[in-house]
Amino acid sequence: MDMNATLVQIEPTIENDKLAVLLGGSKQRGLSRSINTKVTTLEQSLDRLIQPRLHYRIVKAKTKDDATVHLDDAVEFRSAKLSRALRDAEKIVCFIGTIGFDVEKEISRLLDEHKLSEAYILDAMASVAVEDMVEQFHQDMEGKCRNESKTVTLRFSPGYCDWPITEQKKLFSVFDAEEIGVELLDSCLMEPRKSISGVFGIAPPGSAPHSPCLHCREKNCTARRT
């Protein structure tokens, strides 16, 4: 199996409305003046500390049934909702992105110095940054596919919807672990901690997009996309 992955480096941006939600506020109210001052100061540290890297592979989708997506690499993802979302996909984009370890070291340093507020805010900023990097990648791929008269599906990550987090092992098996610089722990969490893995499909034009959120009863889910 050819496990060579493509590396892209995307500079993330911090959107204050998303940061406000992560810090317990709302998009409408935004950040308080005191928090905004700290964010402005910490942005300089974040820019210096992050090392954004995202590896991806495009794998042929072999078959799909009601609860399983079969890849050409003999990998099977088991999730009814994922299978439905990818039902028209001809290819599957598998990705793992991270912003590196240095920001975590800085968060630990701030905690050791009892700067709890700064540590909490920097942690939230790092979460927004890695999410933004992955979202930019998804949008970039959407644009490229549109130029080729293709469409892309929503992206999905193990541990969300009905896709078990243990499926991380299968997703990581698509990559060379040393090459991507992200380690999968026994718990199926990742190191560096500010990392995101997932998949999305590439489908023919006219394919009807499917969002499992439309039929989900978890109205307060933080990952909800409707």
N, C-alpha and C positions, 0 to 999 in steps of 0.2 A: 504494500500500500504506500503510495506517495503521500507523505504527511507534510510536505513543504507548505507552509502557510504564507500568505501575503501580509506584510507589516505596513500599517498606516499610522501616521502620527498626526493627531488632530488636537489643536489647542482648544481646550474647553473654555467656556465663558460661564460666569456666575450670574444668573438672573435673579434679581432680588425678590420677585414675587414667589419663585419656587423656594428660595431660601427662607422666606418668611413663613411659608406653610410648614417647612421642615422644622422650624424653630417654634412651632406651636401657634403661629399667627394665621393670617389669611392673606390672599392675594390682594384683596381690596384695601386692607389697612396698611400693608407693607411693613417695613421695619421701623422700629422706634428710633429716635434720634441717637440714643446712647448705643444701641446695637449697631446702627449704621456706621457710627464712628469707629467701632471696633472692627467691623467688616472691612472698612476702607483701609485700616492699618494692617489687618491680617491678609488682605489681598496681595500685598507685596511679598509676604512670606510664602503664600500659596504658589504664586507665580514662580518663585525661586525653587520651591521644593518638589513640585509635581514633575513626573516623567511620564507623560501620556504615551501609551503604546497600545495598539489594538491589532491582534492577529486574526485573520479570517481565512476560511477555506470554503469554496463552493463545491458542494457534493451533489451528485445526481440523486434525485428521489426515485427509488426503485418502484415501490408500491406503497399504497396507503389503505388501511382498512378502518373499521370503526374505532379502534383504540390504539393503533400502532402505525408509526411512520418508519418505513424500511429504507435505509440509505444504501447507496451503491457500495459503501465501504463495509457492508455486513453489520452495520450498527442499527439497532432498533430503538426508537424513542416511543415509550408507552404512555399515551395520554389521549383520551377521547377528544378533549377540547383542542389540543394541538393538532391531532389528526384532521379534525374538521376544518381548522383554520388553514391547514396546508394541503387540503384535498386537491386543489388545482395546480399546486406547485410542481414544476418540472425539475427545479433545482432547489437545494437548501443551502442557505448561507449560515455557516457555523462560526461564531466569533467569541473571543475572550479579550477583554480590554482591562487595562489597569492604569493607575496614575502613580504606582510605585510605593516604596517603603518609606521614603524620607518624610512625607507628611505625617505618617503614623509616629515616627520618632519624635517629631516636633510636638505632636499632641501629647505624647507620653511625658516629654520634658515640661510642658505647661502644667500637666497634672502634678508632676513631682514638685513643682514650684507653687502648688496650690492656686494656680490661675485657672480656676474651674470654668469661669465664664468664657475665657478666651479659648480654652481647650474644646468646650462644647460647641462654640461657634465655628471654630476651624474644622472640627469633625463634620459638622453639617455642610460647610462650604465644600469640603472634599467630596462628600456624597453627591452634592449637586454637580460638581465638576465632572466626576466620572460618568454620571448619568447623562450629562450634556454631551460629553465626548461620544458616547454610544449613540445618542439620538442624532448627532451630526453625521455619524457614519451611516446610520440607517437612511437618513435623508439624502446623503450623497449617492448611496446605492440606488435609491428610488429614482433619482435624476438620471443616472446612467442607464438604468433599465428602461425608463421612459423613452430615452433616445433610441433604444433598440426595440421599441413597441412592446415592452414587457411591463408587468406590474409587480409590486412587492406586497407581501402580507404584513400584518402587524408582527412585531418581534415578541418572542416569548423566552422566559428564563426558567430553568429548573427551580422548583420551590414555589412557583406561582400557579394559580388556577389548580388544575388537577394533575399537574406534572410534578412528580415527587422530586425532592431535592437530591435523592440518591441517584437520579438520572444524570447528575453532574459527571459521574464516572464514565458514562457512555459518551457524553459530549467531550470530555477531556481526552478520551481515547482517539479522537479524530486528529489530535494535535501531538506534536513533539513537546513534551513538558519542559524540557530544558530550553527550547527555542523561545517559547512564549513568556518565560519568566514569571509564571504564576503557578503556585503549588496548590494542589487539591488535598485538603486535610482528611483524616479519617471521618470527621464529622460531615464531610462534603461541603464545608465552608472553604473559602479561598484565602490564600496569602499571596500578595498583600491584601489586606482587608478591603481596601477600596478598589475592588475589581468587580466586573460584571461579565457574565457569560450568557449566551443565548443563541437563538436561531430565528431566522425568518425565511419565507419562501420567495422564489422568483416564479411568476406564473404568466401565462399567455395574456394578451390584451382581452379585456372584457370579462375577466374573472371577477366574480362577486366577492368583495372582501368580507371576512367574517370576524366579528369581535365577540368573544365569549362573555364579555362584560354586559352585553345587552340582555343576556339571559341569566345573569348571576344575581343571587339574593343578597350578596354582601355589599350593601349600598355604601358602607363606610370604609371600604377597602382603599388603602393608600395607593395601590397600584391601578385603581379603576381608571379606565380610559374613555368613559362616556359620562 
